[in-house]
Amino acid sequence: MRNIEQYLIETADRCIRLARAGREMADSLEAMSNDLMAKAVELDSERDKQAKDEPPPAAVKRKA
């Protein structure tokens, strides 16, 4: 009977460790997602600013 009790205790401990590791991984993934989204917004804003600052292309003159 002791073997079953030991198995259940070890399995419960393993479940707790995995659950904690999963939460840590989820938190890490969420932080990375936030960083990536912030970088995407930054790049998009820079691209929009550059597009506004660039002069319009000169009209192409045709030979008559």
C-alpha positions as MATLAB code, in Angstrom:
seq = 'MRNIEQYLIETADRCIRLARAGREMADSLEAMSNDLMAKAVELDSERDKQAKDEPPPAAVKRKA';
ca = [
       0.000    0.000    0.000;
       2.911    2.353    0.621;
       3.909    2.201   -3.055;
       0.543    3.575   -4.149;
       0.705    6.408   -1.624;
       4.235    7.313   -2.723;
       3.205    7.214   -6.379;
       0.230    9.507   -5.716;
       2.392   11.982   -3.770;
       5.080   12.044   -6.464;
       2.477   12.444   -9.210;
       0.769   15.282   -7.329;
       4.142   17.013   -6.878;
       4.900   16.589  -10.580;
       1.504   18.078  -11.468;
       2.183   21.109   -9.289;
       5.625   21.653  -10.853;
       4.186   21.383  -14.360;
       1.347   23.769  -13.554;
       3.789   26.338  -12.178;
       6.092   25.948  -15.163;
       3.094   26.373  -17.467;
       2.052   29.600  -15.738;
       5.611   30.936  -15.959;
       5.764   30.034  -19.637;
       2.377   31.669  -20.290;
       3.535   34.844  -18.533;
       6.740   34.845  -20.568;
       4.848   34.357  -23.832;
       2.454   37.166  -22.943;
       5.367   39.512  -22.222;
       7.007   38.609  -25.534;
       3.711   39.192  -27.325;
       3.404   42.637  -25.767;
       6.974   43.511  -26.782;
       6.369   42.354  -30.363;
       3.127   44.332  -30.611;
       4.828   47.468  -29.277;
       7.632   47.082  -31.843;
       5.096   46.610  -34.653;
       3.283   49.800  -33.629;
       6.602   51.661  -33.422;
       7.643   50.546  -36.915;
       4.225   51.359  -38.346;
       4.339   54.845  -36.824;
       7.834   55.463  -38.193;
       6.740   54.318  -41.664;
       3.707   56.612  -41.576;
       5.866   59.546  -40.436;
       8.387   58.942  -43.216;
       5.604   58.743  -45.798;
       4.251   62.118  -44.659;
       7.708   63.736  -44.616;
       8.689   62.606  -48.122;
       7.912   65.030  -50.929;
       5.486   63.726  -53.552;
       7.181   62.259  -56.623;
       7.722   64.690  -59.484;
       5.240   64.460  -62.359;
       6.618   62.666  -65.368;
       6.807   65.019  -68.372;
       5.899   63.567  -71.727;
       7.548   64.623  -74.919;
       5.130   66.169  -77.355;
];
